[in-house]
Amino acid sequence: MAASAPNSATEVDAAPRFGVTTNTALVFLKPHAVTPEAIGLTKAKLEAADCVVEREFQVDAKNIDRLQLIDAHYGTLAQLAMSTDPKTLTLTPALKEKFEEVKFDGY
């Protein structure tokens, strides 16, 4: 289902909330991956994980720049990274085991 693209960064962030136990995500496909196959695979993987795709839309480069979506995304990540002490991060035993399987030697 195609919907119109958002008109502001606030509209992008204003994802619907459904109760207190539901999470919301905004999924981006990079421009080179916007193909019917990649879109289908993305939807299939999300649905296989019991995620519901509420709406789909495309945002062209002009609007990505106008809405500062990349700046907002990486700015949020940078802010979180700069304000989080890595020593305070915890992993479940299962995630620690997965990390041990894929980590680089000497990490």
C-alpha positions in Angstrom: 0.0 0.0 0.0 1.6 3.2 -1.1 1.0 6.4 0.9 2.1 9.9 0.4 5.5 10.9 1.6 5.7 12.8 4.9 5.7 16.6 4.7 8.0 17.2 7.7 10.5 15.4 9.9 8.0 15.5 12.7 5.5 13.6 10.6 8.2 11.0 10.0 8.8 10.7 13.7 5.1 10.7 14.6 4.6 7.0 14.0 1.3 5.6 15.4 1.4 4.2 18.9 -0.7 1.1 19.7 -0.7 0.4 23.4 2.3 0.2 25.7 3.9 -2.9 24.4 4.1 -2.1 20.7 7.3 -0.8 19.1 7.3 1.3 16.0 10.1 1.5 13.4 10.8 3.5 10.3 12.7 1.3 7.8 14.8 2.9 5.0 16.0 1.1 1.9 19.1 2.8 0.4 18.5 4.2 -3.1 20.4 1.4 -4.9 18.1 -1.2 -3.1 14.8 0.3 -4.0 13.8 -2.6 -6.3 10.7 -4.7 -6.3 12.8 -7.7 -5.1 14.4 -5.8 -2.2 11.1 -4.2 -1.2 9.4 -7.7 -1.3 12.3 -9.3 0.7 12.2 -6.5 3.3 8.4 -6.9 3.8 8.7 -10.7 3.9 11.4 -10.5 6.6 9.4 -8.0 8.7 6.2 -10.0 8.4 8.1 -13.2 9.3 9.1 -11.5 12.5 5.5 -10.6 13.2 5.9 -7.0 12.2 3.0 -5.2 10.6 3.8 -2.8 7.7 1.4 0.1 8.3 2.3 2.1 5.3 5.0 2.5 2.6 6.2 5.6 0.8 9.2 6.9 -1.0 11.1 10.0 -0.2 13.1 11.5 -3.0 16.6 13.0 -2.5 15.3 16.6 -2.6 12.9 15.9 0.3 15.4 13.8 2.3 17.6 16.9 2.2 14.8 19.4 2.8 13.6 17.3 5.8 17.1 16.7 7.1 16.3 13.1 7.6 19.9 11.9 7.3 21.1 14.6 9.7 18.4 13.8 12.2 19.1 10.0 12.0 22.9 10.2 12.4 22.6 13.1 14.9 20.4 11.0 17.1 22.9 8.1 16.9 25.8 10.3 17.6 24.1 11.9 20.6 23.3 8.5 22.0 26.8 7.2 21.4 28.4 10.3 23.0 26.1 10.1 26.1 26.4 6.4 26.7 29.2 4.8 28.7 30.0 1.5 26.9 30.6 -0.1 30.3 26.9 0.4 31.2 25.7 -1.6 28.2 24.7 -5.2 28.9 24.0 -8.2 26.7 22.0 -11.2 27.5 24.0 -14.5 27.7 22.6 -15.5 24.2 23.7 -12.2 22.6 27.2 -12.5 24.3 27.5 -15.9 22.8 26.5 -14.6 19.3 29.0 -11.8 19.7 31.8 -14.2 20.6 31.0 -16.1 17.4 31.4 -13.1 15.1 33.7 -10.7 16.8 37.0 -9.8 15.3 40.2 -11.3 16.7 41.7 -9.1 19.4 38.6 -7.1 19.9 
